[in-house]
Amino acid sequence: MPDDDRPEIPGRNGGVLTPFVPGELRPTQGRPPGATNKITRILKEAILQAAGTVGKPRIKRGADGRILKIERGPGGLDGYLEHLAMNEPRAFCGLLARILPVNIRAEVTDK
């Protein structure tokens, strides 16, 4: 505890609270920088697992063009993403937009 004249405030469970001073470090500062949110990480893993399970679906259509049956196909995640790119380009471009900024690494050298 810092040696100053800050007032001590009684806490709810018998502890003592002191007012925060800008620049002071507290024992619990939250997540470290760059750490992913637990829910986000779990959701990403679940989406990848589901896409890998589905693969490139085989779609059977009726004479009128309605979808009659969808079967799981080969290819795992790659097959599913290929299917998504071919049939839902808007959704696929949304995925690319989220992934590309993370994977692009540019080196700039002064000449």
C-alpha positions, 0 to 999 in steps of 0.5 A, spaced: 500 500 500 502 506 498 505 511 503 500 517 502 494 520 505 489 517 501 483 515 505 481 508 507 474 506 505 471 500 508 470 494 503 464 490 503 467 483 505 471 486 511 477 489 506 480 496 505 479 500 499 483 506 497 482 511 491 485 509 485 491 514 483 492 515 475 498 511 473 498 506 479 498 499 477 493 494 480 494 486 481 488 485 476 489 489 470 485 485 465 487 481 459 494 482 457 494 485 450 493 481 444 489 476 448 483 473 445 476 473 448 475 466 450 468 466 447 471 468 440 476 463 440 471 458 442 466 460 437 472 460 431 474 453 433 467 451 433 465 454 426 472 451 423 470 444 426 463 444 423 465 447 416 470 441 416 465 436 418 460 438 412 465 439 407 463 441 400 456 439 400 452 435 395 446 438 393 440 434 389 435 438 386 428 437 383 426 438 376 423 445 379 430 447 382 428 446 389 433 443 393 431 436 395 437 433 399 443 436 402 449 430 403 455 432 406 461 431 401 468 431 401 474 436 402 473 438 409 474 445 411 477 446 404 471 443 400 466 447 404 470 454 403 470 452 396 463 451 396 462 457 399 466 461 394 462 458 389 455 459 391 455 465 396 461 470 394 458 475 399 459 471 405 466 468 402 468 475 401 466 477 408 470 472 411 476 474 407 476 481 409 476 479 416 482 474 415 486 478 410 489 484 415 491 479 420 495 475 414 498 481 410 505 483 413 509 488 409 516 490 410 518 497 408 525 498 407 528 505 405 533 506 400 
